Amino acid sequence: MILAAGRGKRMQPLTDQLPKPLLKAGDRRLIDWSIDSLRGAGIDEVVVNIAHLADTFYPILGESYRGVRIIYSREGATYGESLETLGGIVKALPLLSGDTDEPFIVVAGDIATDFDFSRLVAQRERLLQGQIDAHLVLVPNPDFHLEGDMGLEKGKVTRKVRTHTFSSIGIYSPRIFREEAVRFEKLFPWLYQFIDSGRVSGEIYFGYWNNVGTPQALEDLAKDPAHFGRPV
């Protein structure tokens, strides 16, 4: 699942015309990074949740885009109808896992990274067997978030230290969402209950990761050598 329903307020005025994930850095849209990474891990169906400027997605992505099938979870036509990250996942759950316990990956539609998503696929059995409820990817605290979110101890995510930042990449068991009502709510702090119970594992990624938050950051990404040489 690619989260794409937000307003992208810091990216205004660009996001007054297009949702943030559809903005281009050079010849590559922000959402292309996540789609290419998922496809590289063998995933050929992607759910995209939409709300802000929802009607702009289909003309650009259609039902098949960059080698994957696109399935839309429409929350509304405007940001005011969006459900935030937790609500968006809960609403999309029938599209993600149906009535099964099949885990699913969730990634933000506005990050650029070289992270190998097959590392998440490798966590599938642990989730299916109930050993963990989620597996998160953390990154070193970036300059814009030096206070951090959480840390890692013995392979488990912890709130005891805040040495790292959540990368907005993770894989989850549908079990933890199944009894939740569809509502406007963020994934955090809701997920902390599972972290505090020792049910969330994680890893730290030290490679290329870029949270593209402003028009200047979008311009910089287009000039970044990491932008080039990507599959189309």
HELIX and SHEET records of a PDB file:
HELIX    1   1 LYS A    9  MET A   11  5                                   3    
HELIX    2   2 LEU A   14  ASP A   16  5                                   3    
HELIX    3   3 LYS A   20  LEU A   22  5                                   3    
HELIX    4   4 LEU A   30  GLY A   40  1                                  11    
HELIX    5   5 ALA A   54  THR A   56  5                                   3    
HELIX    6   6 PHE A   57  LEU A   61  1                                   5    
HELIX    7   7 TYR A   79  GLU A   81  5                                   3    
HELIX    8   8 GLU A   84  LEU A   96  1                                  13    
HELIX    9   9 SER A  118  VAL A  121  1                                   4    
HELIX   10  10 ARG A  124  LEU A  128  1                                   5    
HELIX   11  11 ASP A  143  HIS A  145  5                                   3    
HELIX   12  12 PRO A  174  ILE A  176  5                                   3    
HELIX   13  13 LEU A  187  TRP A  190  1                                   4    
HELIX   14  14 TYR A  192  ASP A  196  1                                   5    
HELIX   15  15 PRO A  215  LYS A  223  1                                   9    
HELIX   16  16 PRO A  225  HIS A  227  5                                   3    
SHEET    1   A 8 SER A  64  TYR A  65  0                                        
SHEET    2   A 8 VAL A  68  ARG A  74 -1                                        
SHEET    3   A 8 GLU A  45  ILE A  50  1                                        
SHEET    4   A 8 ILE A   2  LEU A   3  1                                        
SHEET    5   A 8 PHE A 104  ALA A 108  1                                        
SHEET    6   A 8 HIS A 164  TYR A 172 -1                                        
SHEET    7   A 8 ALA A 134  PRO A 140 -1                                        
SHEET    8   A 8 VAL A 200  ILE A 204  1                                        
SHEET    1   B 2 LYS A  24  ALA A  25  0                                        
SHEET    2   B 2 ARG A  28  ARG A  29 -1                                        
SHEET    1   C 2 ILE A 111  THR A 113  0                                        
SHEET    2   C 2 TRP A 209  ASN A 211 -1                                        
SHEET    1   D 2 GLY A 151  GLU A 153  0                                        
SHEET    2   D 2 LYS A 156  THR A 158 -1                                        
END                                                                             
